[in-house]
Amino acid sequence: MEGPVEVVDEAGNTHVSDRFVVALCTCRRSRSYPWCDTSHRRRVRGEDRPVPPAEDTEGPGRDDVP
């Protein structure tokens, strides 16, 4: 959304941002809710644990030698 932005949550609290561009959080994982802090990128939907980094299990091995 383009700012400044004023959001009223379900409890009636007003949140104001003077930034020129604002992203609203819809996953509710943000520490700065209702503003998005990209917390959704660090977790898989439906899971409570962080996503582990991908590992290269193949890598160079004996099969790579001509």
N, CA, C and O atoms as CSV, one atom per row, in Angstrom:
chain,resi,resn,atom,element,x,y,z
A,1,MET,N,N,0.840,-1.163,0.000
A,1,MET,CA,C,0.000,0.000,0.000
A,1,MET,C,C,0.893,1.237,0.000
A,1,MET,O,O,2.005,1.219,0.527
A,2,GLU,N,N,0.399,2.279,-0.584
A,2,GLU,CA,C,1.130,3.535,-0.551
A,2,GLU,C,C,0.717,4.303,0.691
A,2,GLU,O,O,-0.467,4.371,1.022
A,3,GLY,N,N,1.705,4.889,1.386
A,3,GLY,CA,C,1.439,5.567,2.648
A,3,GLY,C,C,1.258,7.046,2.482
A,3,GLY,O,O,1.341,7.564,1.368
A,4,PRO,N,N,1.016,7.729,3.558
A,4,PRO,CA,C,0.875,7.198,4.915
A,4,PRO,C,C,-0.396,6.353,5.051
A,4,PRO,O,O,-1.376,6.552,4.333
A,5,VAL,N,N,-0.349,5.399,5.997
A,5,VAL,CA,C,-1.440,4.441,6.152
A,5,VAL,C,C,-1.895,4.421,7.603
A,5,VAL,O,O,-1.080,4.517,8.521
A,6,GLU,N,N,-3.188,4.297,7.800
A,6,GLU,CA,C,-3.774,4.143,9.129
A,6,GLU,C,C,-4.641,2.891,9.091
A,6,GLU,O,O,-5.542,2.781,8.260
A,7,VAL,N,N,-4.368,1.936,10.001
A,7,VAL,CA,C,-5.094,0.665,10.045
A,7,VAL,C,C,-5.746,0.524,11.415
A,7,VAL,O,O,-5.112,0.785,12.438
A,8,VAL,N,N,-6.996,0.117,11.434
A,8,VAL,CA,C,-7.708,-0.162,12.685
A,8,VAL,C,C,-7.899,-1.668,12.758
A,8,VAL,O,O,-8.520,-2.256,11.873
A,9,ASP,N,N,-7.362,-2.311,13.824
A,9,ASP,CA,C,-7.468,-3.764,13.947
A,9,ASP,C,C,-8.794,-4.175,14.580
A,9,ASP,O,O,-9.629,-3.328,14.897
A,10,GLU,N,N,-8.983,-5.510,14.765
A,10,GLU,CA,C,-10.235,-6.051,15.291
A,10,GLU,C,C,-10.561,-5.524,16.673
A,10,GLU,O,O,-11.732,-5.385,17.029
A,11,ALA,N,N,-9.525,-5.226,17.459
A,11,ALA,CA,C,-9.713,-4.742,18.832
A,11,ALA,C,C,-9.989,-3.238,18.884
A,11,ALA,O,O,-10.238,-2.686,19.955
A,12,GLY,N,N,-9.943,-2.584,17.730
A,12,GLY,CA,C,-10.198,-1.153,17.688
A,12,GLY,C,C,-8.955,-0.299,17.856
A,12,GLY,O,O,-9.051,0.926,17.937
A,13,ASN,N,N,-7.780,-0.933,17.911
A,13,ASN,CA,C,-6.521,-0.193,18.022
A,13,ASN,C,C,-6.147,0.390,16.670
A,13,ASN,O,O,-6.316,-0.262,15.639
A,14,THR,N,N,-5.640,1.613,16.671
A,14,THR,CA,C,-5.229,2.267,15.436
A,14,THR,C,C,-3.715,2.190,15.298
A,14,THR,O,O,-2.981,2.533,16.226
A,15,HIS,N,N,-3.249,1.739,14.134
A,15,HIS,CA,C,-1.829,1.639,13.819
A,15,HIS,C,C,-1.555,2.582,12.657
A,15,HIS,O,O,-2.261,2.558,11.649
A,16,VAL,N,N,-0.522,3.416,12.801
A,16,VAL,CA,C,-0.218,4.420,11.789
A,16,VAL,C,C,1.201,4.221,11.283
A,16,VAL,O,O,2.115,3.980,12.071
A,17,SER,N,N,1.392,4.320,9.971
A,17,SER,CA,C,2.712,4.280,9.355
A,17,SER,C,C,2.843,5.474,8.427
A,17,SER,O,O,1.974,5.728,7.594
A,18,ASP,N,N,3.941,6.206,8.581
A,18,ASP,CA,C,4.209,7.361,7.725
A,18,ASP,C,C,5.109,7.008,6.544
A,18,ASP,O,O,5.489,7.884,5.767
A,19,ARG,N,N,5.450,5.728,6.408
A,19,ARG,CA,C,6.314,5.309,5.302
A,19,ARG,C,C,5.599,5.495,3.980
A,19,ARG,O,O,4.369,5.482,3.932
A,20,PHE,N,N,6.360,5.669,2.902
A,20,PHE,CA,C,5.735,5.888,1.597
A,20,PHE,C,C,5.218,4.599,0.970
A,20,PHE,O,O,4.349,4.653,0.100
A,21,VAL,N,N,5.733,3.428,1.392
A,21,VAL,CA,C,5.207,2.133,0.949
A,21,VAL,C,C,5.140,1.226,2.173
A,21,VAL,O,O,6.084,1.152,2.959
A,22,VAL,N,N,4.017,0.541,2.321
A,22,VAL,CA,C,3.785,-0.318,3.477
A,22,VAL,C,C,3.211,-1.640,3.004
A,22,VAL,O,O,2.394,-1.670,2.083
A,23,ALA,N,N,3.636,-2.745,3.633
A,23,ALA,CA,C,3.056,-4.057,3.342
A,23,ALA,C,C,2.314,-4.529,4.587
A,23,ALA,O,O,2.852,-4.480,5.694
A,24,LEU,N,N,1.098,-4.980,4.405
A,24,LEU,CA,C,0.302,-5.486,5.511
A,24,LEU,C,C,0.539,-6.973,5.695
A,24,LEU,O,O,0.654,-7.715,4.719
A,25,CYS,N,N,0.614,-7.407,6.943
A,25,CYS,CA,C,0.817,-8.823,7.264
A,25,CYS,C,C,-0.524,-9.541,7.248
A,25,CYS,O,O,-1.480,-9.095,7.882
A,26,THR,N,N,-0.594,-10.646,6.527
A,26,THR,CA,C,-1.813,-11.454,6.527
A,26,THR,C,C,-1.598,-12.815,7.177
A,26,THR,O,O,-2.563,-13.542,7.411
A,27,CYS,N,N,-0.337,-13.176,7.475
A,27,CYS,CA,C,-0.052,-14.478,8.078
A,27,CYS,C,C,-0.012,-14.408,9.605
A,27,CYS,O,O,-0.050,-15.439,10.276
A,28,ARG,N,N,0.064,-13.189,10.156
A,28,ARG,CA,C,0.106,-12.933,11.604
A,28,ARG,C,C,1.381,-13.436,12.262
A,28,ARG,O,O,1.390,-13.630,13.478
A,29,ARG,N,N,2.451,-13.655,11.519
A,29,ARG,CA,C,3.739,-14.070,12.095
A,29,ARG,C,C,4.652,-12.886,12.362
A,29,ARG,O,O,5.671,-13.028,13.038
A,30,SER,N,N,4.298,-11.730,11.842
A,30,SER,CA,C,5.138,-10.550,11.935
A,30,SER,C,C,5.281,-10.065,13.370
A,30,SER,O,O,4.303,-10.020,14.116
A,31,ARG,N,N,6.489,-9.704,13.750
A,31,ARG,CA,C,6.719,-9.123,15.072
A,31,ARG,C,C,6.247,-7.681,15.121
A,31,ARG,O,O,6.097,-7.111,16.202
A,32,SER,N,N,6.014,-7.088,13.961
A,32,SER,CA,C,5.537,-5.707,13.906
A,32,SER,C,C,4.116,-5.650,13.340
A,32,SER,O,O,3.747,-4.683,12.674
A,33,TYR,N,N,3.322,-6.691,13.607
A,33,TYR,CA,C,1.948,-6.781,13.121
A,33,TYR,C,C,1.192,-5.507,13.456
A,33,TYR,O,O,1.292,-5.061,14.599
A,34,PRO,N,N,0.454,-4.896,12.566
A,34,PRO,CA,C,-0.073,-5.395,11.305
A,34,PRO,C,C,0.847,-5.168,10.112
A,34,PRO,O,O,0.442,-5.431,8.980
A,35,TRP,N,N,2.065,-4.691,10.326
A,35,TRP,CA,C,2.990,-4.455,9.217
A,35,TRP,C,C,3.799,-5.721,8.953
A,35,TRP,O,O,4.215,-6.400,9.891
A,36,CYS,N,N,4.017,-6.030,7.711
A,36,CYS,CA,C,4.772,-7.222,7.313
A,36,CYS,C,C,6.259,-7.013,7.556
A,36,CYS,O,O,6.812,-5.978,7.183
A,37,ASP,N,N,6.916,-8.001,8.187
A,37,ASP,CA,C,8.371,-7.965,8.352
A,37,ASP,C,C,9.026,-9.157,7.661
A,37,ASP,O,O,10.169,-9.493,7.971
A,38,THR,N,N,8.340,-9.786,6.754
A,38,THR,CA,C,8.749,-10.957,5.951
A,38,THR,C,C,8.978,-12.219,6.786
A,38,THR,O,O,9.695,-13.119,6.348
A,39,SER,N,N,8.388,-12.302,7.970
A,39,SER,CA,C,8.501,-13.511,8.792
A,39,SER,C,C,7.952,-14.731,8.078
A,39,SER,O,O,8.393,-15.849,8.345
A,40,HIS,N,N,7.002,-14.541,7.178
A,40,HIS,CA,C,6.395,-15.654,6.450
A,40,HIS,C,C,7.417,-16.383,5.584
A,40,HIS,O,O,7.210,-17.545,5.235
A,41,ARG,N,N,8.505,-15.726,5.236
A,41,ARG,CA,C,9.522,-16.361,4.392
A,41,ARG,C,C,10.343,-17.384,5.158
A,41,ARG,O,O,10.923,-18.279,4.544
A,42,ARG,N,N,10.409,-17.281,6.471
A,42,ARG,CA,C,11.245,-18.161,7.279
A,42,ARG,C,C,10.537,-19.414,7.747
A,42,ARG,O,O,11.157,-20.255,8.398
A,43,ARG,N,N,9.273,-19.567,7.442
A,43,ARG,CA,C,8.535,-20.740,7.901
A,43,ARG,C,C,7.665,-21.302,6.784
A,43,ARG,O,O,7.258,-20.588,5.867
A,44,VAL,N,N,7.393,-22.592,6.884
A,44,VAL,CA,C,6.517,-23.258,5.929
A,44,VAL,C,C,5.104,-23.201,6.491
A,44,VAL,O,O,4.900,-23.434,7.682
A,45,ARG,N,N,4.153,-22.902,5.666
A,45,ARG,CA,C,2.766,-22.805,6.099
A,45,ARG,C,C,2.332,-24.105,6.753
A,45,ARG,O,O,2.519,-25.177,6.177
A,46,GLY,N,N,1.755,-24.029,7.949
A,46,GLY,CA,C,1.257,-25.205,8.646
A,46,GLY,C,C,2.271,-25.849,9.574
A,46,GLY,O,O,1.925,-26.788,10.290
A,47,GLU,N,N,3.509,-25.377,9.586
A,47,GLU,CA,C,4.535,-25.937,10.466
A,47,GLU,C,C,4.972,-24.895,11.471
A,47,GLU,O,O,4.933,-23.698,11.187
A,48,ASP,N,N,5.394,-25.348,12.664
A,48,ASP,CA,C,5.833,-24.436,13.707
A,48,ASP,C,C,7.350,-24.358,13.821
A,48,ASP,O,O,7.863,-23.654,14.691
A,49,ARG,N,N,8.071,-25.063,12.967
A,49,ARG,CA,C,9.530,-25.021,13.060
A,49,ARG,C,C,10.125,-24.383,11.807
A,49,ARG,O,O,9.530,-24.446,10.731
A,50,PRO,N,N,11.309,-23.764,11.949
A,50,PRO,CA,C,11.942,-23.113,10.793
A,50,PRO,C,C,12.294,-24.111,9.704
A,50,PRO,O,O,12.509,-25.292,9.977
A,51,VAL,N,N,12.350,-23.641,8.495
A,51,VAL,CA,C,12.723,-24.469,7.353
A,51,VAL,C,C,14.238,-24.616,7.344
A,51,VAL,O,O,14.945,-23.608,7.326
A,52,PRO,N,N,14.763,-25.859,7.357
A,52,PRO,CA,C,16.220,-26.032,7.333
A,52,PRO,C,C,16.787,-25.656,5.976
A,52,PRO,O,O,16.103,-25.778,4.959
A,53,PRO,N,N,18.048,-25.195,5.953
A,53,PRO,CA,C,18.657,-24.866,4.661
A,53,PRO,C,C,18.827,-26.120,3.821
A,53,PRO,O,O,19.038,-27.211,4.350
A,54,ALA,N,N,18.734,-25.958,2.517
A,54,ALA,CA,C,18.886,-27.093,1.605
A,54,ALA,C,C,20.334,-27.586,1.641
A,54,ALA,O,O,21.271,-26.789,1.669
A,55,GLU,N,N,20.500,-28.898,1.641
A,55,GLU,CA,C,21.835,-29.483,1.656
A,55,GLU,C,C,22.107,-30.160,0.323
A,55,GLU,O,O,21.215,-30.761,-0.275
A,56,ASP,N,N,23.335,-30.056,-0.129
A,56,ASP,CA,C,23.754,-30.717,-1.356
A,56,ASP,C,C,24.225,-32.111,-0.979
A,56,ASP,O,O,25.367,-32.290,-0.558
A,57,THR,N,N,23.345,-33.104,-1.128
A,57,THR,CA,C,23.691,-34.468,-0.742
A,57,THR,C,C,24.414,-35.197,-1.853
A,57,THR,O,O,25.079,-36.201,-1.597
A,58,GLU,N,N,24.300,-34.721,-3.071
A,58,GLU,CA,C,24.959,-35.373,-4.198
A,58,GLU,C,C,26.423,-34.954,-4.261
A,58,GLU,O,O,27.307,-35.791,-4.079
A,59,GLY,N,N,26.690,-33.707,-4.510
A,59,GLY,CA,C,28.057,-33.192,-4.548
A,59,GLY,C,C,28.961,-33.989,-5.474
A,59,GLY,O,O,28.540,-35.006,-6.027
A,60,PRO,N,N,30.190,-33.543,-5.649
A,60,PRO,CA,C,31.129,-34.314,-6.485
A,60,PRO,C,C,31.518,-35.605,-5.775
A,60,PRO,O,O,31.742,-35.613,-4.565
A,61,GLY,N,N,31.593,-36.664,-6.511
A,61,GLY,CA,C,31.959,-37.968,-5.926
A,61,GLY,C,C,32.711,-38.798,-6.924
A,61,GLY,O,O,33.199,-38.282,-7.929
A,62,ARG,N,N,32.810,-40.076,-6.660
A,62,ARG,CA,C,33.564,-40.982,-7.527
A,62,ARG,C,C,32.931,-41.073,-8.907
A,62,ARG,O,O,33.640,-41.288,-9.890
A,63,ASP,N,N,31.643,-40.919,-9.001
A,63,ASP,CA,C,30.980,-41.024,-10.312
A,63,ASP,C,C,31.303,-39.842,-11.212
A,63,ASP,O,O,31.077,-39.918,-12.419
A,64,ASP,N,N,31.832,-38.740,-10.654
A,64,ASP,CA,C,32.133,-37.550,-11.446
A,64,ASP,C,C,33.525,-37.618,-12.098
A,64,ASP,O,O,33.861,-36.772,-12.926
A,65,VAL,N,N,34.323,-38.610,-11.731
A,65,VAL,CA,C,35.678,-38.735,-12.283
A,65,VAL,C,C,35.593,-39.502,-13.605
A,65,VAL,O,O,34.993,-40.576,-13.654
A,66,PRO,N,N,36.195,-38.955,-14.696
A,66,PRO,CA,C,36.125,-39.651,-15.986
A,66,PRO,C,C,36.934,-40.917,-16.022
A,66,PRO,O,O,36.965,-41.601,-17.045
